[in-house]
């Protein structure tokens, strides 16, 4: 049976509810499931806990959920590019759980692998380790980190087949594979959708067993968080 749904709203209509936890792929604006994020905004679901590397920028990506007042808590590794996110956090309007980037990735991976917790040296002796169990291994101190399991995971892929097998493209791969496995239900949007058997099994990153629903992503222009150019042979790029 095809996992393809007519649009993002259709794919999410029976999954969203107030107070749920969403894990969202992407890094900045690269590889974000923009159509699915907009569908979450339009659903007007509230009191969300959002797990993502960051919350995009003002007015784009996950930033639109911040603007709509739909987010209660964020588990992320970075804030800097979203001014409203920082303002709400500093004003005490938004709960933020900062997690080192590698630790965040491993917490999501562990959630998808059925591993409830793991130990890492990252964060030992800092605020990150406060209130968490510590243990000594081979004379070194490690802090326990709990796995993350989301109610719904949202990801963006470049190519998918109708069985939900996913292939990512270049840096847009980023957090998407670990997010895809960490959801109780996973919804993917893909730029290209093909029939089963058309993907090289060696190139599939996320097996379709992890994906419950799939939608065709819109042909929107992909935003760039920061564009940096340099002079070449004395000329300024147009």
C-alpha positions as CSV (number, residue, x, y, z in Angstrom):
1,X,0.0,0.0,0.0
2,X,1.4,3.4,-1.0
3,X,2.4,5.7,1.9
4,X,1.9,8.8,-0.3
5,X,-0.6,11.4,0.9
6,X,-2.2,14.2,-1.1
7,X,-0.5,17.0,0.9
8,X,1.2,17.8,4.2
9,X,-2.1,18.7,6.0
10,X,-3.6,15.3,5.0
11,X,-0.5,13.5,6.2
12,X,-0.6,15.1,9.6
13,X,-4.3,15.5,10.3
14,X,-4.7,12.4,12.5
15,X,-1.3,12.8,14.2
16,X,-1.2,16.3,15.7
17,X,-2.4,17.1,19.2
18,X,-1.7,19.8,21.8
19,X,1.2,19.1,24.2
20,X,3.0,16.6,21.9
21,X,6.7,16.3,21.1
22,X,7.9,16.9,17.5
23,X,11.3,16.0,16.3
24,X,12.2,18.0,13.2
25,X,15.1,17.4,10.7
26,X,17.3,20.1,9.2
27,X,20.2,22.3,10.1
28,X,19.4,25.9,10.0
29,X,17.4,26.2,6.8
30,X,19.1,23.3,5.1
31,X,17.1,20.1,4.7
32,X,14.1,21.4,6.7
33,X,10.7,19.9,6.0
34,X,9.2,23.3,5.2
35,X,5.8,22.1,3.9
36,X,5.3,19.9,6.9
37,X,6.3,22.8,9.3
38,X,3.8,25.1,7.6
39,X,1.1,22.4,8.0
40,X,1.8,22.2,11.7
41,X,1.5,26.0,12.0
42,X,-1.8,25.9,10.1
43,X,-3.2,23.2,12.3
44,X,-3.0,25.6,15.3
45,X,-1.8,22.8,17.6
46,X,-0.4,24.3,20.8
47,X,2.1,23.7,23.7
48,X,4.5,21.8,21.5
49,X,7.9,20.5,22.6
50,X,10.1,20.8,19.5
51,X,13.4,18.8,19.2
52,X,15.7,20.2,16.5
53,X,19.2,21.3,16.1
54,X,17.9,24.8,16.1
55,X,14.7,26.8,15.4
56,X,15.5,28.2,12.0
57,X,15.5,32.0,11.6
58,X,12.8,34.6,12.1
59,X,9.9,34.0,9.8
60,X,11.3,30.9,8.2
61,X,11.6,27.2,9.1
62,X,10.6,26.4,12.7
63,X,10.7,30.1,13.4
64,X,7.1,30.3,12.2
65,X,6.0,28.1,15.0
66,X,7.7,30.4,17.5
67,X,6.0,33.4,15.9
68,X,2.6,31.7,16.1
69,X,3.1,31.0,19.9
70,X,2.7,27.3,19.4
71,X,5.9,26.2,21.1
72,X,6.2,25.6,24.9
73,X,9.6,24.0,25.0
74,X,12.6,23.5,22.7
75,X,15.4,20.9,22.9
76,X,18.2,22.2,20.7
77,X,21.9,22.8,20.5
78,X,21.8,26.3,19.1
79,X,19.7,29.5,19.3
80,X,21.8,32.3,17.6
81,X,20.1,32.9,14.3
82,X,16.5,33.4,15.6
83,X,16.1,36.6,17.5
84,X,12.5,36.0,18.6
85,X,13.5,32.6,19.9
86,X,16.3,34.2,22.0
87,X,13.9,37.0,23.2
88,X,11.2,34.6,24.3
89,X,13.8,32.4,26.1
90,X,15.4,35.4,27.9
91,X,11.9,36.7,28.9
92,X,11.0,33.3,30.4
93,X,8.2,32.7,27.9
94,X,9.9,29.6,26.3
95,X,11.6,26.7,28.1
96,X,14.8,25.7,26.4
97,X,16.9,22.5,27.1
98,X,20.3,23.1,25.6
99,X,22.1,19.9,24.4
100,X,25.5,19.7,22.8
101,X,25.1,19.0,19.1
102,X,26.7,15.6,19.1
103,X,24.8,14.6,22.2
104,X,21.6,15.7,20.6
105,X,22.2,13.6,17.5
106,X,23.1,10.6,19.7
107,X,20.0,11.1,21.9
108,X,17.8,10.9,18.8
109,X,19.7,8.0,17.4
110,X,19.4,6.1,20.7
111,X,15.7,6.8,20.7
112,X,15.3,5.2,17.3
113,X,17.5,2.2,18.3
114,X,15.6,1.5,21.5
115,X,18.5,2.5,23.8
116,X,17.0,4.3,26.8
117,X,20.2,6.1,27.9
118,X,24.0,6.3,27.3
119,X,27.0,7.9,28.9
120,X,29.2,10.7,27.4
121,X,32.1,12.9,28.6
122,X,30.6,15.9,26.8
123,X,29.2,18.3,29.3
124,X,30.8,16.8,32.4
125,X,31.6,19.6,34.9
126,X,29.2,22.1,33.2
127,X,25.6,23.1,33.5
128,X,24.7,20.5,31.0
129,X,25.5,17.7,33.6
130,X,23.6,19.3,36.5
131,X,21.0,16.9,38.0
132,X,22.1,14.0,35.8
133,X,23.7,10.7,37.0
134,X,27.4,10.5,36.7
135,X,29.5,7.3,36.4
136,X,33.2,6.5,36.2
137,X,34.6,4.3,33.4
138,X,38.3,3.5,33.2
139,X,39.1,6.4,35.5
140,X,37.1,9.0,33.6
141,X,33.8,10.6,34.6
142,X,30.8,10.4,32.2
143,X,27.3,11.9,32.4
144,X,24.2,10.0,31.6
145,X,22.0,11.3,28.7
146,X,18.5,10.0,28.1
147,X,17.3,9.0,24.6
148,X,14.7,11.2,22.8
149,X,11.6,9.6,21.5
150,X,9.1,11.9,19.8
151,X,5.4,11.5,19.2
152,X,5.9,12.6,15.5
153,X,9.1,13.1,13.5
154,X,9.1,15.4,10.4
155,X,11.9,15.0,7.8
156,X,12.9,16.2,4.3
157,X,14.4,13.9,1.7
158,X,15.5,14.4,-1.8
159,X,14.3,11.1,-3.2
160,X,11.8,8.6,-1.9
161,X,9.8,5.7,-3.2
162,X,6.2,5.1,-2.4
163,X,7.2,2.5,0.2
164,X,8.8,5.3,2.2
165,X,12.5,4.5,1.6
166,X,14.4,7.8,1.7
167,X,17.6,9.2,0.2
168,X,19.0,12.6,1.2
169,X,21.2,15.0,-0.8
170,X,24.5,16.4,0.4
171,X,24.4,18.6,3.5
172,X,20.6,18.5,3.6
173,X,21.0,15.0,5.0
174,X,22.2,16.5,8.4
175,X,19.9,15.6,11.3
176,X,17.2,14.0,9.1
177,X,18.2,10.3,9.3
178,X,18.3,10.3,13.2
179,X,15.1,12.3,13.4
180,X,13.4,9.9,11.1
181,X,14.0,6.9,13.4
182,X,13.1,8.7,16.6
183,X,9.4,9.3,15.9
184,X,6.6,7.0,17.0
185,X,5.2,8.2,13.7
186,X,7.4,9.7,11.0
187,X,6.2,11.9,8.1
188,X,8.6,12.6,5.3
189,X,8.4,15.1,2.4
190,X,10.4,14.4,-0.7
191,X,11.4,16.4,-3.8
192,X,11.2,13.3,-6.0
193,X,9.0,10.3,-5.5
194,X,9.4,7.1,-7.6
195,X,7.8,3.7,-7.7
196,X,9.2,0.8,-5.6
197,X,12.2,-0.9,-7.0
198,X,13.6,2.2,-8.7
199,X,16.0,3.1,-5.9
200,X,19.4,1.5,-5.5
201,X,19.2,-0.3,-2.1
202,X,22.8,0.6,-1.5
203,X,21.8,4.3,-1.6
204,X,18.8,4.2,0.7
205,X,19.6,5.9,4.0
206,X,16.3,5.6,5.9
207,X,14.4,2.3,5.3
208,X,10.7,2.7,4.6
209,X,9.9,0.7,7.8
210,X,10.5,4.0,9.7
211,X,8.2,6.1,7.6
212,X,4.4,6.0,7.9
213,X,3.4,8.9,5.6
214,X,5.0,10.6,2.6
215,X,4.2,13.7,0.7
216,X,5.5,15.5,-2.4
217,X,7.3,18.6,-1.4
218,X,6.5,21.9,-3.1
219,X,8.9,23.4,-5.6
220,X,9.7,26.3,-3.4
221,X,13.0,28.2,-3.6
222,X,15.4,26.9,-0.9
223,X,16.4,29.6,1.5
224,X,20.0,30.2,2.5
225,X,20.6,31.2,6.1
226,X,23.8,33.3,5.4
227,X,25.3,34.0,2.0
228,X,29.0,34.8,2.0
229,X,30.8,35.9,-1.2
230,X,34.4,37.0,-1.9
231,X,36.2,39.2,-4.3
232,X,37.6,37.3,-7.3
233,X,40.3,39.0,-9.5
234,X,39.4,42.3,-8.1
235,X,35.7,42.0,-9.1
236,X,32.7,42.1,-6.8
237,X,30.2,39.3,-7.6
238,X,26.9,40.6,-8.9
